[in-house]
Amino acid sequence: MRRTLGVLAALALLGGVTYALIPQDDPGGDIVTVSGLIGSEKRDFFQDPQVVAELAKQGMKVNAESIGSWLMDGDAKDFAFPASQPPAEKLRADWNIKEVPVQPFYSPLVILAHRPVADVLMGNGLATLDHSTGLWTFRMDAYLAALKAGRTWPDLAGATEHAELKGPVFLTTTDPETSSSGALHIALLSYLLNNRQVVYDQAGIDATKDVLRTATAIQGGQKSSSDEPFKAFLAGVGNPLVLAYESQAAAMVLKGESTGDMVVLYPDTTIYTDHTIVGRTPNGRRLAAQLHDNAELRRLEAKFGFRPQDDPDAFAALVKGKTPVLAPNLAAAKVNQPQIPVPDILTRLIKAAKGKAQ
């Protein structure tokens, strides 16, 4: 169904955005409204006029409300679109859905730093730079050793030359109880602390909980949205090291926006966040299919820094030659990906990391 596009209205709604598309040639309209919950990292994608237009061609307009992945409870919604599989599986169980949720695209967790900070990390064995590709690697084992030892920035050679480098060395993450990226940070650390094996029982939780608690408590207050620490980093405030979705940095690069001296470091062991859409209604499942199968939408997903599951070359072609350097494919970044604990174990690991009784 092709229509001439008319007015695009964007209204703030409960921390999210509602997008209303009115076709000029059909004022009454027979476009179906599809309402759902999304992570904040996908807000700009659903707001984009090209995305809105393509969905309208397919007979849909999307009302998208952004909220932390673990806070999603959309009993009155057509779909929920968290940033990873675990909260999607919980929703699937809550909604008693038999169909396997769709994963249209993914984005690895990366670490953002300003170039002087990356240089300090490299000088102290916490990071490496491949001069042939320009790709940076963050050494997770060295980081965990520093975390366990309570190392501070002044302990690192070269750090005293930068006034902003003070206090303990740690990664800023979102709140694991509300946000996918924060929860996956806990999953990643638990894997490394458990001799590179996925935690599957209470013994594994007990063996890792002390360091998980340190990694969480040292941050103080944590945000519920990945958007907030990312914006703080861009503004030059807050902690020097931020765990983020690759897509957040890539979207800025691909839009031609200034990223200053941002460096994207790929952890040598990281998690690929499979953005997973759970369709509760037929319209929600219809949207999920479009996001996965529609070639134009896949092109736009790559434009917003996501890696389409079935079209890996789309992302690689866009980031080639861009600065900061992004991995065209994750084999080039030489990263390993661990398994994620099952939802029940992950929930218990998060409680342990937050210092809550289980």
C-alpha positions as CSV (number, residue, x, y, z in Angstrom):
1,M,0.0,0.0,0.0
2,R,1.7,3.2,-1.2
3,R,0.5,6.6,0.0
4,T,1.6,10.2,-0.3
5,L,3.0,11.2,3.1
6,G,1.4,14.1,5.0
7,V,2.0,15.4,8.4
8,L,4.4,13.8,10.9
9,A,3.5,14.7,14.5
10,A,5.8,13.8,17.3
11,L,4.4,14.1,20.8
12,A,6.2,13.4,24.0
13,L,4.5,10.7,26.0
14,L,5.6,9.2,29.3
15,G,9.3,9.5,28.6
16,G,8.8,8.0,25.1
17,V,7.5,9.4,21.8
18,T,4.3,8.8,19.9
19,Y,4.6,9.2,16.2
20,A,1.4,9.9,14.2
21,L,1.5,9.7,10.4
22,I,-1.5,11.2,8.5
23,P,-1.7,10.1,4.8
24,Q,-2.7,13.1,2.6
25,D,-4.6,11.0,0.1
26,D,-6.7,9.2,2.7
27,P,-7.7,11.5,5.6
28,G,-9.8,8.7,7.2
29,G,-6.9,6.4,6.8
30,D,-6.7,2.6,7.1
31,I,-3.2,2.5,8.5
32,V,-3.0,0.3,11.6
33,T,-1.6,1.8,14.7
34,V,0.9,-0.5,16.4
35,S,1.7,0.4,20.0
36,G,4.7,-0.9,22.0
37,L,7.6,-0.4,24.3
38,I,11.2,0.1,23.2
39,G,14.6,0.8,24.7
40,S,15.8,4.4,24.5
41,E,18.6,3.4,22.1
42,K,15.9,2.7,19.4
43,R,13.9,5.9,19.9
44,D,15.7,7.9,17.1
45,F,15.2,5.0,14.7
46,F,11.5,4.9,15.2
47,Q,11.3,8.7,15.0
48,D,13.2,8.9,11.7
49,P,11.0,10.1,8.9
50,Q,12.3,7.5,6.5
51,V,11.5,4.7,8.9
52,V,8.0,6.2,9.5
53,A,7.5,6.5,5.8
54,E,8.5,2.9,5.1
55,L,6.3,1.6,7.8
56,A,3.4,3.6,6.4
57,K,3.9,2.0,3.1
58,Q,3.4,-1.3,4.8
59,G,0.2,0.0,6.4
60,M,1.5,0.7,9.9
61,K,2.3,3.6,12.2
62,V,4.2,2.9,15.4
63,N,3.4,4.4,18.8
64,A,6.7,3.8,20.7
65,E,7.2,4.5,24.4
66,S,10.8,4.2,25.6
67,I,11.5,2.5,28.9
68,G,14.2,0.3,30.5
69,S,14.2,-3.2,29.1
70,W,13.5,-4.9,32.5
71,L,10.7,-2.5,33.3
72,M,8.7,-3.5,30.2
73,D,5.2,-4.8,31.1
74,G,3.1,-4.1,28.1
75,D,-0.1,-6.0,28.7
76,A,-2.0,-3.4,26.7
77,K,0.6,-3.1,24.0
78,D,1.1,-4.9,20.6
79,F,4.8,-5.5,21.2
80,A,7.8,-5.0,23.4
81,F,11.3,-4.4,22.0
82,P,13.9,-4.7,24.7
83,A,17.6,-4.5,23.9
84,S,18.5,-8.1,24.6
85,Q,17.0,-11.6,24.7
86,P,16.7,-12.2,28.5
87,P,13.9,-9.6,29.2
88,A,12.3,-10.6,25.9
89,E,12.1,-14.2,27.1
90,K,10.6,-13.1,30.4
91,L,7.9,-11.2,28.5
92,R,7.3,-14.1,26.2
93,A,6.7,-16.3,29.3
94,D,4.5,-13.7,30.9
95,W,2.4,-13.4,27.8
96,N,2.4,-17.1,27.2
97,I,3.6,-16.7,23.6
98,K,4.7,-19.8,21.8
99,E,6.4,-18.2,18.8
100,V,10.1,-17.5,19.0
101,P,10.7,-13.8,19.2
102,V,12.3,-12.0,16.3
103,Q,15.8,-10.6,16.5
104,P,16.0,-8.0,13.6
105,F,19.5,-6.7,14.6
106,Y,22.2,-6.7,17.2
107,S,24.9,-4.4,18.6
108,P,27.9,-5.4,20.7
109,L,28.7,-3.8,24.0
110,V,31.7,-1.5,23.7
111,I,33.6,0.9,26.0
112,L,33.8,4.6,25.2
113,A,36.7,6.7,26.2
114,H,38.3,10.0,25.2
115,R,41.6,9.5,23.3
116,P,43.9,10.7,26.2
117,V,42.2,8.1,28.5
118,A,42.6,5.4,25.9
119,D,46.3,6.2,25.7
120,V,46.6,5.9,29.5
121,L,44.9,2.5,29.3
122,M,47.2,1.3,26.6
123,G,50.3,2.5,28.5
124,N,49.2,0.3,31.5
125,G,48.2,-2.9,29.7
126,L,44.4,-2.3,29.9
127,A,44.0,-1.6,26.2
128,T,45.7,-2.3,22.9
129,L,45.6,-0.5,19.5
130,D,46.0,-2.4,16.2
131,H,47.8,0.2,14.1
132,S,47.0,-1.7,10.9
133,T,43.2,-1.4,11.4
134,G,42.9,1.4,13.9
135,L,40.8,-0.8,16.1
136,W,41.1,-0.6,19.9
137,T,40.7,-3.6,22.3
138,F,39.9,-3.4,26.0
139,R,41.5,-6.2,28.0
140,M,38.8,-7.5,30.3
141,D,41.1,-9.7,32.5
142,A,43.4,-6.8,33.2
143,Y,40.4,-4.6,34.0
144,L,39.1,-7.2,36.5
145,A,42.5,-7.5,38.1
146,A,42.5,-3.7,38.6
147,L,39.0,-3.8,39.9
148,K,39.8,-6.5,42.4
149,A,43.0,-4.7,43.5
150,G,41.1,-1.4,44.0
151,R,43.4,0.4,41.6
152,T,42.8,4.1,41.1
153,W,43.6,6.3,38.1
154,P,46.6,7.9,39.9
155,D,48.0,4.4,40.2
156,L,48.3,4.3,36.4
157,A,51.4,5.7,34.6
158,G,50.6,8.9,32.8
159,A,47.2,9.5,34.5
160,T,48.4,12.3,36.7
161,E,48.8,14.4,33.6
162,H,45.0,14.5,33.2
163,A,43.2,16.2,36.1
164,E,39.9,14.5,35.2
165,L,41.5,11.0,35.9
166,K,40.9,10.5,39.6
167,G,39.3,8.0,41.9
168,P,38.9,4.3,41.2
169,V,39.1,2.7,37.8
170,F,35.7,1.3,36.8
171,L,33.1,1.2,34.0
172,T,30.0,3.3,34.2
173,T,26.9,1.2,33.3
174,T,23.2,1.4,33.6
175,D,21.2,-0.1,36.5
176,P,21.1,-3.9,35.9
177,E,17.7,-4.1,37.5
178,T,16.1,-1.9,34.9
179,S,18.3,-1.8,31.8
180,S,19.6,-4.5,29.4
181,S,23.1,-3.1,29.1
182,G,23.6,-3.0,32.8
183,A,22.3,-6.6,33.2
184,L,24.5,-7.8,30.4
185,H,27.5,-6.2,32.1
186,I,26.8,-8.4,35.1
187,A,26.4,-11.4,32.8
188,L,29.8,-10.7,31.2
189,L,31.6,-10.1,34.4
190,S,30.1,-13.3,36.0
191,Y,31.4,-15.3,33.0
192,L,34.9,-14.0,33.3
193,L,34.9,-14.4,37.1
194,N,33.6,-18.0,36.8
195,N,36.7,-19.2,34.8
196,R,35.1,-18.3,31.5
197,Q,32.1,-20.5,32.1
198,V,28.5,-19.4,32.2
199,V,27.1,-19.3,35.7
200,Y,24.3,-21.8,36.1
201,D,24.0,-22.5,39.8
202,Q,24.2,-21.0,43.3
203,A,27.8,-22.0,43.6
204,G,28.7,-19.8,40.6
205,I,26.7,-16.9,42.1
206,D,28.5,-17.2,45.4
207,A,31.9,-17.4,43.7
208,T,31.3,-14.2,41.7
209,K,29.0,-12.0,43.9
210,D,31.7,-10.1,45.8
211,V,33.4,-8.6,42.7
212,L,30.0,-8.1,41.0
213,R,28.9,-6.1,44.1
214,T,32.1,-4.0,43.9
215,A,31.6,-3.3,40.2
216,T,28.1,-2.1,41.0
217,A,28.5,-0.3,44.3
218,I,31.6,1.7,43.2
219,Q,29.4,3.5,40.6
220,G,27.0,5.1,43.1
221,G,23.7,5.9,41.5
222,Q,23.0,4.2,38.2
223,K,20.7,5.4,35.4
224,S,17.8,3.3,34.1
225,S,18.5,4.3,30.4
226,S,21.6,3.8,28.3
227,D,20.9,7.2,26.8
228,E,21.8,9.1,30.0
229,P,25.4,7.9,30.6
230,F,26.1,8.2,26.8
231,K,25.0,11.8,26.8
232,A,27.0,12.5,29.9
233,F,30.1,11.1,28.2
234,L,29.6,13.3,25.2
235,A,29.2,16.3,27.5
236,G,32.6,15.5,29.1
237,V,31.2,14.9,32.5
238,G,31.0,11.8,34.7
239,N,33.3,8.7,34.7
240,P,36.0,8.4,32.0
241,L,34.9,4.9,30.9
242,V,31.4,4.2,29.8
243,L,29.9,0.9,28.7
244,A,27.6,1.5,25.8
245,Y,26.0,-0.1,22.8
246,E,28.2,0.2,19.7
247,S,25.1,1.5,17.8
248,Q,25.1,4.7,20.0
249,A,28.5,5.7,18.7
250,A,28.0,4.3,15.2
251,A,24.7,6.3,14.8
252,M,26.6,9.6,15.5
253,V,29.4,8.6,13.1
254,L,27.0,7.7,10.3
255,K,25.0,10.9,10.7
256,G,28.2,12.9,10.4
257,E,27.9,14.3,13.9
258,S,31.0,15.3,15.8
259,T,32.2,12.8,18.3
260,G,35.3,14.8,19.4
261,D,38.1,12.6,20.5
262,M,35.9,9.6,21.2
263,V,37.5,6.2,21.0
264,V,35.5,3.0,20.7
265,L,37.2,0.1,22.5
266,Y,36.0,-3.5,21.8
267,P,36.3,-5.6,24.9
268,D,38.2,-8.8,24.1
269,T,35.3,-10.7,25.5
270,T,31.9,-9.0,25.1
271,I,28.2,-9.6,24.6
272,Y,26.3,-9.1,21.4
273,T,23.0,-7.5,22.4
274,D,20.3,-9.2,20.3
275,H,17.6,-6.6,20.1
276,T,14.5,-8.9,20.4
277,I,11.0,-7.9,19.6
278,V,8.1,-9.8,21.2
279,G,4.9,-9.5,19.3
280,R,1.9,-9.9,21.7
281,T,-0.7,-9.3,19.0
282,P,-0.9,-10.1,15.3
283,N,0.0,-6.4,14.5
284,G,3.0,-6.7,16.8
285,R,4.2,-9.8,15.0
286,R,3.6,-8.1,11.7
287,L,5.9,-5.2,12.7
288,A,8.5,-7.7,13.9
289,A,8.5,-9.4,10.5
290,Q,8.9,-6.1,8.7
291,L,11.9,-5.1,10.8
292,H,13.5,-8.4,10.1
293,D,12.6,-9.0,6.4
294,N,12.1,-5.6,4.8
295,A,15.2,-4.6,2.9
296,E,14.6,-0.9,3.2
297,L,14.2,-1.1,6.9
298,R,17.3,-3.2,7.2
299,R,19.2,-0.4,5.3
300,L,17.8,2.1,7.8
301,E,18.7,-0.1,10.8
302,A,22.3,-0.1,9.6
303,K,22.1,3.7,9.2
304,F,21.3,4.0,12.8
305,G,24.3,1.9,13.8
306,F,22.6,-1.5,14.3
307,R,23.9,-4.6,12.6
308,P,21.0,-6.3,10.8
309,Q,21.1,-10.1,11.5
310,D,20.6,-11.2,7.9
311,D,22.6,-8.4,6.2
312,P,26.0,-8.0,7.8
313,D,27.5,-6.2,4.8
314,A,25.0,-3.3,5.3
315,F,26.8,-2.1,8.5
316,A,30.3,-2.9,7.2
317,A,29.9,-0.8,4.1
318,L,28.6,2.2,6.0
319,V,31.4,2.4,8.6
320,K,34.3,1.8,6.3
321,G,36.8,4.6,6.6
322,K,34.9,6.4,9.3
323,T,36.3,8.0,12.5
324,P,36.3,6.9,15.3
325,V,37.2,3.5,13.8
326,L,34.4,0.8,14.1
327,A,34.8,-2.9,13.4
328,P,33.3,-3.7,10.0
329,N,32.7,-7.2,11.4
330,L,33.3,-8.5,14.8
331,A,35.9,-11.1,13.6
332,A,38.0,-8.1,12.7
333,A,37.8,-6.9,16.3
334,K,38.9,-10.3,17.5
335,V,36.3,-10.5,20.3
336,N,34.9,-13.6,22.1
337,Q,31.3,-13.8,23.0
338,P,30.1,-15.7,26.1
339,Q,26.8,-17.3,26.7
340,I,24.3,-15.4,28.9
341,P,22.9,-17.1,32.0
342,V,19.3,-18.3,31.9
343,P,16.9,-15.5,33.1
344,D,16.4,-16.9,36.6
345,I,20.2,-17.1,37.3
346,L,20.8,-13.7,35.7
347,T,18.1,-12.2,38.0
348,R,19.9,-13.7,41.0
349,L,23.3,-12.5,39.8
350,I,21.8,-9.0,39.5
351,K,20.4,-9.2,43.0
352,A,23.7,-10.3,44.3
353,A,25.4,-7.4,42.5
354,K,23.0,-5.0,44.1
355,G,23.6,-6.4,47.5
356,K,20.1,-7.8,47.9
357,A,19.2,-10.9,49.8
358,Q,18.2,-13.8,47.5
